[in-house]
Amino acid sequence: MRTFFVVAISLCLMVHVPFPAKADTASVPRAAFVRSGNLWIKANDREEQVTKQGNISHPLWSYDGRWLAYLKNDEIWVYDTKKRQHDQVYHTGGSNYQWAPDKNILAFSDQGVLNVSDFRQNTPQGFVNIALGVDNYSWLPNGSGFLVSSHANLQPDGWTNPQLFTIRLGNDLKMNDLTANVRHFFTIPKTLKKGTTEIISIGTSTFKWSPDQKWIAFIVHPTASWSMDSDMLCVLSANGKKFVPLDEMLNDQEWFQWSLQQNRLGYIQGGGRIIFGFTNKQLKVEELPSFQSRSLTPNAFVDLGFTWMSDSRITVARSPERAWSIVPAKRALPALYRVELHPDLQQRITAPPNGYGDFSPIYIRRADTLAWVRSNYSQHDVWIAAPDGRGAKPWIQQIDAVDAISWYNPDAS
């Protein structure tokens, strides 16, 4: 889940043109976004509105760019960009939907039940129950199944341990026995400690594999209220033999990312909920397997989002530390900075106007484009530029929230 910071930021011309089922080979970005509660697509500098009823959120591209999953009134729907057709996948209650990395199968969860819906025949096939008791999950990197976590339970003698399991998915998706393909993978310790920070282990974030697939990064969180202030970033070897609590951070899965090809894990370290102030949020990089850590944020600044441009270059949204304020102009309003690991170099590359900040940078690798959202906490516009920030220009005007956009970015790590 995104932190309160993202929630706090959240808040026409219609060109009807066909969109390709797959991304163009030309270096042009492609995005789905929400404006005035409706789903739009932009590609080749043309916009198309694809819903009219409103109440749309959280668009998500399939691996090949043909399908878009989204929420409509808390129901899961998909849009086929080739047939230009909408279909309901699941009634109210489904959440945490994820496309397979190599095929058009959509996974989603509801009250601990993990389900999949098959679109490989280019038409909806209903959905199939895959597993019970699932707290969180991610697809395995090769799309053959899932790594899932179970939630700790409170018993008279205290909390149980969260557990990790692998689930293999047959090609026909038939799961007559929901336990047959489940294998225990790892038991998370009941308490985690790093320095002076100690938490109890209750659940996990989704999981992210290192480029060589030898390490898995994820956040372990305590109880819900406690998790608003302090969580623990962890790494686990892919064979389940080495587990390391790395550092305290907030439970924002966008705030930890592997670099493109090397085993470098970037993350924003620091506890304390954003509502109490934009402080104590430091960009760090951990080298594996040496576990050498490096802090990159200058004193009196905070980092509020980042993206890897290469294995040695990061673009980060950085602001002077600020106390929380009900006045948007007095909150953190970051600019984008280029951070070079070798040689050590940091340089500001954007200059938002007074009252605006540049948030949520993302490197669109196939289009070789840097994108971000320029926001004053009320209006949110999408900007793009060359990877070094040159030629910055507005690309989409007025999306509903900083996170109301999904980039088609199949080459992302």
N, C-alpha and C positions, 0 to 999 in steps of 0.2 A: 504494500500500500504506500502511496505517496505521503510525505509528512505534511503537517499543518501548514508549512511554508507554501507548498503548492496549492493547497486549498485556499489559503489567504489571497493568493494572486488571482485565483480564478474569477473569474467574474461572477440595387444589385443587378449586378448584371448577370444574367443567365445565358451561357453559351452552350447550346446543345450540340456536342460533337462526340463522335465515338472515341473510346479510349482503347488502346491495345491491351490484350490479355497479359502480355509480358512487357517489362520495361524496355524502352528504346535503348539501342546500343549507343546512341549519341549521348554526350555528356550533359544531360538535362535532368534536373531533379523532378521527382514525382511525389505527390503527397495527397493524403486524405485529411480533411479537417472539418471541424464543426463551427458553423456560423449561424447565429440566431436559432440555435437548437436543431439545425438540419445538417445533413451530411453533404459535403462537397468534395470534388476531386480536382486537383490541378496538375496538368502535365503539358509539356510543350508550350508553356505560358498561356494555356487556355483553362478556364474554370468551367465546371459543370456542377449544378446542384442536382443531387440524386435522391433526396427525400424532401417532402413538403409538410409532413405532419408534426415535426418538431420532436422534442424530448430525446434527441440522439446524443450519444456520448461514446468515448473510448473506441475510435476506429482502429483496426489492426489488419495489416496486409498479410495475405498468404505468401508462402515462400516464392512463388512464381509471379505474384502480382495480379493474378486473375481475380481473386476473391478478397472481399473486405468483410471482416466481422465487426459488429458494432452492437451497442446496447440501445434498445428502443423501449422506453418505459420499463427499464429493468428486465426486459426480455432480450435474449440473444438472437440476433438476426445476421444474415449474410447477404452481400450484394455481389452478383456475378457481373463483372465489368464487361464480359464478352456478350452474354445474352441480355444484359441490362435488366436483370431480374432480381427481386428481393425474396428471400425465404426465411421464415422463422425456424430457428434451430431448437430453442428451448423456451419454456414458459418462464414467468417471473421467478427469479431466485438464482439463476445461474450466474457465475462470476469467474474471474481469473481464467479467461479463455486464452489459449495459446495454439498457434498453428504449428504443425510438425515442421522440422527444418528441411525436409526433403520431399514432402508429399502433401496433397491437399486433404489433410485430416485435421479437424479442429477438436482440441481437448478443452474441457471446462469442468468446473467443480460446483457442487451444490450441497451444502450441509455435510461435508465429509465424503461425498460420493464423487469419484472421478469418472467422467464420461467422455466418449469420443463420438464425433459425427463425421461420416465419410463422404467426401466430395470428389473422390478420384474418378467417378464416372460422370462428373460435371453436372450432377443433379443431387439434391438432398436425399440421404438414405436413412433419416431418423437418427437416433443415437443409441449407444450401447454402454451399459455400466461396465467399468473396468476394475474399480477397486473401492473398498469402503474404508472409513477411518482415516482419510487423507487430510492432513492439515495444509500442506503446500506441495508443489511438484514442479518439475521441469521435464521437458523431453530430453532423452539421451541424445548426444550430439549426432548420432547416425540415424535417428528417427525410429529405432527399433523398440522403443518403450519409454519408460519413465524412471526417474529418481524421485521418490516421494518421501515426505516426512509425516510422522504421526504426532499429534499434540499430546503434551504431558497432561496427566489427569491428577486431580487432587484426591488423595485417599487419607484415611485416618492417621497414617504414619508419615504423611507428607506427599510431595509431588513425585510422580513417576518420571522416568527418563523419556525425553523425545527419542524416537527411533527413525532410522532411515532404511528404506527398502528400495530394491529395484523391481520393476514390473516389465516383463517381456510381452510384446504385443504381436500376436499372430497376424499374418497378412489378411486373413478373413475376418479379423476382429471379433471372432466368436469367443465368448468368455463364459462357458457354462459353469465353471468353478472359479469364483473370483479370487481364490487363494492359490490356484495351481501354479501360476507363473510368477508368484511373489517370492522374493528372496531377501532375507534380512541382510543389510549391508553394514550398518554402524549404529552404535548406541551413543548418543550425545551425553556427556557428563551432566549431572544434575545442577552443578554450579560451575560457572566459568569466571576466571579471574585474569586480569591483565593490569599490572601495576596496582593502582589503588582502586580500580573499578572491578566490582564483582556483581554478577547477576545470577538469578536462577534461570534455568533453561526450560522454556515452555513451548516454543514453536520456532519455525524457521521462515526465512524468505524463500524465494525461488533460488535456483542453483545456476552457477555460471562456471563453465569449464575453461581452463587455460588453453592457449593456442595449441599446445601439444597434447592436450586432453589428459595430462598426468595429475592435475590438481583441480579441485572443485572449491569455489568460493561461495559463501552464503552468510547471511546474518542470522544469528540466534537471538530471539527476543524473550524477555520475561513477560509478566502479566501485562494486560493492555495498558493500564494507566502508567505503570513503571516504564513500559516500552516507549512512551512519548518522550522520555528523558534520557534513556540509556539502553543501548543494545550492544551486541558484540559481533564484530566481523570475524569470521573463522575461515580457515582453509583445511581441506581434507584431501589426502592423497587418493588418487582414483582406485587404488587397491584397498582402501579403507584402513591402512596401517598407521598412518601418521595424521594426527589431528592437532591443529594449533589455533588457539584463540589469538587473533592478531591485534585487535585494537577496539576501543569503544567508538561507536558511531550511532547515528540514528537509523531507524528502520526504513530506509529509502533505497530501493533496489537500483535506482538510477545513479546512486552515489558510490557504487563500486563497479569497476569495469577493467577487464583485462586489456592489455595492449594488443596490437594487431598480430604480431608473430612471435614475440618473446614472452617469457613468463614473468611479466611485470604487472602487478595488480595495483591500479590506482584507486584511491578511495578518499572520501572526505571524513576525516577523523573528528571526533568531539561529540560530547553529549549536551543535553539541555535543549528543551523544545524551543522552536523558533519564536513562539509567542512571547517568550521572556527576553528576546533580544537576538540580534544577528551577531553573535559572538561565538568564539570557540569552535570554529569550523575550518579545519586545516587540510589542504590537499597533501596527501602523502603517496609515495610509491614504494611498494614492497617487491624486492627481487626474490624469486624462488628458483632453486631450492636453498639458496644461501640465507634467506630470511634477513636480508639487509634492508633497513627502512630508511627513507629519506623524506624529510618534510620540506615543502616547497612554498608555503605561504608566508609572506613577510609579516612582521609584527604589526599589530593594530589593523590587520585586514582579515576578511573572511572569504572563503570560497564556497559558492552555492550551486555548483554544477560544472561538469567538465566533459570533454570528449578527447579521445586519442586521435591525433592526426597521423602519427607514425609511431614506431617503437620508442622514439626519443623526443617527440614533440606532443604537447598537450595544449588545447585551448580551454581556458577556464573562465567562468563568470566570477569576477572578484569585486568586492566592495570594501570600503572602510567599515570597521566595526560600528554597529549602530544599536541603540536601545530600540525596543519595540515601540511603535507609536500608532495611534489610531489615525494619524494623518499620513496618507500614503507617501507624500513627498519627503517625509522625515524617516521613512524606512530605508533599508538597504536598497540601493539602486546600482547594481554592478555594471561594469564594463567588461569587455572580453580582453583577455591577456594571452599572449603566446608564451609558453613556458618550454624552454629547451633543456633537456637533461644533459646533453653533451654537445657543445660546451654549455656551461651553466649560464642561461640567458633568460630574462623575463622582460616582455615588452607589451605595452598596451596597444591594441589594434582596433578598437572601436571607440567612438565618442558619442554616446547617446545624448540627446538634448536634455536640458534641465527638466527634472521631474520624471525622467524615463530611465529604465535600466535594461540591460541586455541579458536575458536569461536563457537557460536550457540550450547551450550550444551542442550541435551534433555535426559530425563529419559524414557527409554522404559520399562514400568511397567511390561508387561507380560513376557518379557525376563529378567527382573531385571538387566538391563544393562544401563550404562551411555555411551552416544555417543556424539561426537562433530566433528567439522571440523578443521583440522590443516592447516593453510594457511599462505603464504607469500605475499598475495595479487595478486599472479599470479598462483601458483599451489595450489590446494585444495584437501586434502586427508581426508578421513573419518577414525576416530579412535573410538575404543570401549574399555571399561574397566569395572571392577566390580563397583558397586555403589559408593564405597569409593575411586575410582581411581586406585586401585591396578590392576596389570596385564594389563596395557594399551598396546594396539597393533594396528597397522594399519589394517583396514578392507576393505576399498575401496580406490584404487589409482586413482587420477586425475578425479574429477568431475568438471563440467564446472564453478560452482560458489558456494559460501558458501550456498546459498539457493536452489541449484539444486538437492535436495534430499527430498523424502517423506518417512517417517517411518510408517510402519503399526503398529499403537499404539492404539488399540481399547479401552484400559483401561485408556487412558489419561482422565484427568478431563475436 
